[in-house]
Amino acid sequence: VWDESKRKVDDSLHNFSARIYAIRKDYYKNVVIPEEIICEDQYLYLRSKEMGFKFAIAKNAEIKYNIPDNLRDYIKQSLRFMQYDDIMYEHFGNKIAKYYYIASKIKRLTLVKRILMSPFYLPLSLVLQLYIRLKKKNYREKFVGNSWELISSTKKKI
């Protein structure tokens, strides 16, 4: 549901991914990622906005990557991604909220479409998301240097 919703918004932080991106040389030469920033993709996107650069997506581009293949790794990765948001708000302040925004109408339409396509799995995934959001309130993953603990199920050969 989430992936489908975010694809409907072109200029959004949700569409800038560490899995693959390209940045212009004039931006690259003028941006420094602070040492304490572990989520460089979000930082690069938000800093580019602050510096007045534009963002574009290659809608037909395809990349292959592994998603977590077990519930434990999925929850850990989801919590980590939510923690990224907190880190960015701490660094940039509330002015970045507009880059996280996806209209409620888009979310509702996607939910209706998905419930019709997956009447069994969608409610389960919503319960899982609720669990993750509740767990997030007491979650703060620690990292050493500039790296998180590896989620091994996402690192298998494709």
C-alpha angles and dihedrals in degrees: 000000000000095000091050093048095050092050089066092063114068104192103045135126087232091068096055109087135184087220089078137349142143127213132194119257093236089056095043092053092052103044128081120190109219114239093241092057110099097170099066095168093061091041092051092049095048094042090050089055090049090051093049099251122144128238126219134175129214096227095193096047116117129200130178120220138151123253121204109285097204136049096245093055092043092054092046092050092046092051089048092052091050090050088056089062091053091050091052093049089051090051103039104022129224094314088087095064091097090062091057094047123115115176116254090231091061091048093048094048091049091049092052091048092048095047089055091049098040111020092165102041101040095065089047091051091049091052089049091051090050090051091050093049092050091047090050092069091072098031128104116156116208122222131198117224106327101331143080126222106281118258096215099196089066093053101064121122113270 
